[in-house]
Amino acid sequence: MVCEAEALNRVFLELGPIQIYWYGVIIATGLFLGLYIATKEAERLKLHKDLIVDLIVFAAPIAIIFARIYYVIFEWDRYANGPLWKVFAIWEGGIAIHGALIGSILTAIVYARIKKQSFWQLADIIAPSLILGQAIGRWGNFINQEAHGGPISTQTYESFHQYLPDFIMNQMCIEGIMYHPTFLYESLWNLIIFASLLIIRRFNPIRGHLFLYYLMMYSVGRFFIEGMRTDSLMNLGLKQAQLISIIIIVVSIIIMIYRIKKHRVKLRYDNSKI
């Protein structure tokens, strides 16, 4: 669909030579909201909130570094010919959530061992914050006009996209073509997962299942939404993110089944001592 609109300014604030981008503001907003929710859950579980604050202090920068490294590796052709500083230009967009997950999980595993805490309990506490941060972070893609889908036909636009706020569809007007706002689809899906996690965590008897449910449900949505995107990393028959999503779903299910069996064995053992 042909369109005409002016893109939003990516700069949130200019302080002399320093520019603060909307992308960074949005990512920081998701981080602080997630931290607030996670510390409240830790307090509900009678854990000291500093345990979560310290984890986030270590995990957040490591996750961003891993997310950028992951993205640059799979988009190396874009950076191979320089300038080299572009590799570090994260304010221009270009981080991959799967890289962030790898960094976050590795950090949490090491942190849990050092603090002598259960990794699975920490993961369950953090899970709602992670998906909320992802839901908010997708709006950074919106500002940067990235992570969008293919062109929208006039018929598709008239079916329901015309009812979306003008500022969303105007921002999806890129070089005269209207594109699918896949950032919005994923953000809404993530918010649904976030709401379900807040409900499920009240009845979650097995540590780790909330986190595994988050991984599984996010990957289901990502698999389908990724199929619509035009900026996917490395296509291996399936798109790279789709392949990773399938692996995460399968591994999450296997671990959930294993932990259910382990939980049942523990219950039988405990009951035998009564």
C-alpha positions as CSV (number, residue, x, y, z in Angstrom):
1,M,0.0,0.0,0.0
2,V,1.4,3.4,-1.0
3,C,1.5,6.0,1.7
4,E,3.0,9.3,2.7
5,A,4.0,10.3,6.2
6,E,6.9,11.8,8.2
7,A,8.8,9.6,10.5
8,L,9.1,10.4,14.2
9,N,12.3,11.9,15.5
10,R,14.5,9.2,17.0
11,V,16.2,11.7,19.4
12,F,14.4,12.1,22.7
13,L,16.6,14.9,24.1
14,E,19.6,16.9,23.1
15,L,22.0,18.2,25.7
16,G,24.6,20.1,23.7
17,P,26.7,17.5,21.8
18,I,25.0,14.6,23.6
19,Q,21.9,13.0,22.1
20,I,19.6,10.8,24.1
21,Y,17.6,8.4,21.8
22,W,14.1,7.2,22.3
23,Y,15.4,3.7,21.8
24,G,17.5,3.9,25.0
25,V,14.8,5.6,27.0
26,I,12.3,2.9,26.1
27,I,14.8,0.1,26.9
28,A,15.6,1.8,30.3
29,T,11.8,2.1,31.1
30,G,11.3,-1.6,30.5
31,L,14.3,-2.4,32.7
32,F,13.2,-0.3,35.7
33,L,9.6,-1.5,35.5
34,G,10.8,-5.0,35.4
35,L,13.1,-4.4,38.3
36,Y,10.2,-3.0,40.4
37,I,8.0,-6.0,39.7
38,A,10.7,-8.5,40.4
39,T,11.7,-6.9,43.7
40,K,8.0,-6.9,44.8
41,E,7.8,-10.6,44.0
42,A,11.0,-11.3,45.9
43,E,9.6,-9.6,49.0
44,R,6.4,-11.7,48.7
45,L,8.5,-14.8,48.8
46,K,10.4,-13.5,51.8
47,L,13.6,-12.9,49.9
48,H,15.7,-9.8,50.3
49,K,15.0,-7.4,47.4
50,D,18.8,-6.7,47.1
51,L,19.2,-10.2,45.8
52,I,17.2,-9.3,42.7
53,V,18.6,-5.8,42.4
54,D,22.2,-7.1,42.4
55,L,21.3,-9.7,39.8
56,I,19.8,-7.1,37.5
57,V,22.8,-4.8,38.0
58,F,25.0,-7.6,36.6
59,A,22.6,-9.2,34.1
60,A,21.3,-6.1,32.4
61,P,24.5,-4.9,30.9
62,I,25.7,-8.4,30.1
63,A,22.4,-9.1,28.4
64,I,22.7,-6.0,26.2
65,I,26.3,-6.9,25.3
66,F,25.3,-10.5,24.4
67,A,22.3,-9.2,22.4
68,R,24.5,-6.9,20.4
69,I,27.2,-9.5,19.8
70,Y,24.6,-12.0,18.7
71,Y,23.1,-9.5,16.3
72,V,26.5,-8.4,14.8
73,I,27.6,-12.0,14.3
74,F,24.5,-12.8,12.2
75,E,24.6,-9.5,10.4
76,W,28.4,-9.3,9.9
77,D,28.1,-8.4,6.2
78,R,26.6,-5.1,7.3
79,Y,29.6,-4.2,9.5
80,A,32.5,-6.0,7.7
81,N,33.5,-3.0,5.6
82,G,33.4,-0.6,8.5
83,P,33.6,1.9,10.0
84,L,34.4,-0.3,13.1
85,W,32.6,2.0,15.5
86,K,29.3,1.0,13.9
87,V,29.6,-2.3,15.6
88,F,29.1,-0.5,18.9
89,A,26.4,1.9,17.7
90,I,23.6,0.3,19.6
91,W,21.6,3.5,19.6
92,E,20.9,2.9,16.0
93,G,19.1,-0.3,16.8
94,G,20.3,-3.9,16.3
95,I,20.1,-6.1,19.3
96,A,18.7,-9.7,19.3
97,I,16.5,-11.0,22.2
98,H,18.0,-14.5,21.9
99,G,21.4,-13.1,22.6
100,A,20.0,-11.2,25.6
101,L,18.5,-14.4,26.9
102,I,21.7,-16.3,26.6
103,G,23.6,-13.5,28.5
104,S,20.9,-13.3,31.1
105,I,20.6,-17.0,31.8
106,L,24.4,-17.5,32.0
107,T,24.6,-14.5,34.4
108,A,21.8,-15.9,36.6
109,I,23.3,-19.4,36.7
110,V,26.7,-18.0,37.9
111,Y,25.0,-15.5,40.3
112,A,22.8,-18.2,41.8
113,R,25.8,-20.4,42.5
114,I,27.8,-17.6,44.1
115,K,24.8,-16.6,46.3
116,K,23.9,-20.2,47.0
117,Q,20.4,-19.6,45.7
118,S,18.1,-21.7,43.5
119,F,18.5,-20.6,39.9
120,W,15.0,-21.8,39.1
121,Q,13.5,-19.7,41.9
122,L,15.4,-16.6,40.7
123,A,14.3,-17.4,37.1
124,D,10.7,-17.7,38.1
125,I,10.9,-14.3,39.9
126,I,12.5,-12.6,36.9
127,A,10.3,-14.2,34.2
128,P,7.4,-11.7,34.3
129,S,9.9,-8.8,34.2
130,L,11.7,-10.3,31.2
131,I,8.5,-10.5,29.1
132,L,7.3,-7.1,30.2
133,G,10.7,-5.6,29.2
134,Q,10.4,-7.3,25.8
135,A,6.9,-5.9,25.3
136,I,8.1,-2.4,26.1
137,G,11.3,-2.8,24.2
138,R,9.5,-3.6,20.9
139,W,8.4,0.1,20.9
140,G,12.1,1.0,20.4
141,N,11.9,-1.0,17.2
142,F,8.8,1.1,16.3
143,I,10.7,4.4,16.8
144,N,13.6,3.1,14.7
145,Q,11.3,1.7,12.0
146,E,12.8,-1.8,12.2
147,A,11.5,-5.3,13.0
148,H,8.5,-4.6,10.7
149,G,6.7,-7.0,8.4
150,G,6.2,-7.0,4.7
151,P,4.1,-4.4,2.8
152,I,0.4,-4.2,3.6
153,S,-2.1,-4.4,0.8
154,T,-5.0,-1.9,0.6
155,Q,-7.4,-4.7,1.4
156,T,-5.5,-5.7,4.5
157,Y,-5.3,-2.1,5.7
158,E,-9.0,-1.6,5.3
159,S,-9.8,-4.8,7.2
160,F,-8.4,-3.7,10.6
161,H,-5.2,-1.7,10.4
162,Q,-7.2,1.5,9.6
163,Y,-8.5,1.3,13.2
164,L,-5.0,1.5,14.7
165,P,-3.8,4.9,15.9
166,D,-2.5,7.1,13.1
167,F,0.9,7.6,14.8
168,I,1.5,3.8,14.5
169,M,0.6,3.4,10.9
170,N,2.3,6.7,9.9
171,Q,5.5,5.4,11.5
172,M,5.1,2.2,9.5
173,C,5.1,4.2,6.3
174,I,8.7,3.7,5.2
175,E,9.9,5.2,1.9
176,G,6.3,5.5,0.6
177,I,5.3,1.9,1.5
178,M,3.0,0.8,4.4
179,Y,4.4,-2.2,6.3
180,H,2.9,-4.6,8.9
181,P,3.6,-3.3,12.4
182,T,5.0,-6.7,13.6
183,F,6.6,-4.9,16.6
184,L,3.0,-4.2,17.8
185,Y,1.9,-7.8,17.2
186,E,4.8,-9.1,19.3
187,S,4.3,-6.4,22.0
188,L,0.7,-7.4,22.5
189,W,1.5,-11.1,22.6
190,N,4.2,-10.4,25.2
191,L,1.7,-8.5,27.3
192,I,-0.7,-11.4,27.2
193,I,2.1,-13.7,28.4
194,F,3.0,-11.2,31.1
195,A,-0.6,-11.2,32.4
196,S,-0.8,-15.0,32.4
197,L,2.5,-15.2,34.3
198,L,1.2,-13.0,37.1
199,I,-1.8,-15.3,37.4
200,I,0.1,-18.6,37.1
201,R,2.9,-17.7,39.6
202,R,0.3,-17.8,42.4
203,F,-0.3,-21.5,41.8
204,N,3.1,-22.6,40.6
205,P,4.2,-25.6,42.7
206,I,7.3,-26.6,40.8
207,R,10.3,-24.2,40.6
208,G,11.4,-23.3,37.2
209,H,8.0,-24.0,35.4
210,L,7.1,-20.3,35.3
211,F,10.3,-19.5,33.6
212,L,10.0,-22.4,31.2
213,Y,6.4,-21.4,30.4
214,Y,7.6,-17.9,29.6
215,L,10.3,-19.3,27.3
216,M,7.9,-21.6,25.6
217,M,5.0,-19.2,25.1
218,Y,7.3,-16.4,23.9
219,S,8.9,-18.7,21.4
220,V,5.5,-19.8,20.0
221,G,4.5,-16.2,19.3
222,R,8.0,-15.3,18.0
223,F,7.9,-18.3,15.5
224,F,4.8,-17.0,13.8
225,I,5.6,-13.3,14.0
226,E,9.1,-13.9,12.7
227,G,7.6,-15.4,9.6
228,M,6.1,-12.0,8.8
229,R,9.3,-10.0,9.3
230,T,11.5,-8.8,6.5
231,D,14.7,-8.1,8.6
232,S,15.3,-11.5,10.0
233,L,18.8,-12.7,10.8
234,M,20.2,-15.5,8.6
235,N,17.7,-17.6,6.7
236,L,18.5,-21.4,7.0
237,G,15.4,-22.6,5.3
238,L,13.5,-21.5,8.4
239,K,14.5,-18.1,9.6
240,Q,17.2,-18.2,12.3
241,A,14.9,-16.9,15.0
242,Q,12.2,-19.5,14.0
243,L,14.7,-22.3,14.3
244,I,15.9,-21.1,17.7
245,S,12.3,-20.8,18.8
246,I,11.6,-24.4,17.9
247,I,14.6,-25.5,19.8
248,I,13.6,-23.5,22.9
249,I,10.1,-24.9,22.8
250,V,11.3,-28.5,22.6
251,V,14.0,-28.1,25.3
252,S,11.5,-26.2,27.6
253,I,9.0,-29.1,27.3
254,I,11.6,-31.7,28.0
255,I,12.9,-29.9,31.1
256,M,9.3,-29.4,32.3
257,I,8.5,-33.1,32.0
258,Y,11.8,-34.0,33.8
259,R,11.1,-31.6,36.6
260,I,7.5,-32.9,37.0
261,K,8.8,-36.4,37.4
262,K,11.5,-35.3,39.8
263,H,8.9,-33.4,41.8
264,R,6.7,-36.5,42.0
265,V,9.6,-38.7,43.1
266,K,10.4,-36.2,45.9
267,L,6.8,-36.2,47.0
268,R,6.7,-40.0,47.2
269,Y,10.0,-40.0,49.1
270,D,8.8,-37.4,51.6
271,N,5.4,-39.1,52.1
272,S,7.2,-42.5,52.8
273,K,8.8,-40.9,55.9
274,I,5.5,-39.9,57.4
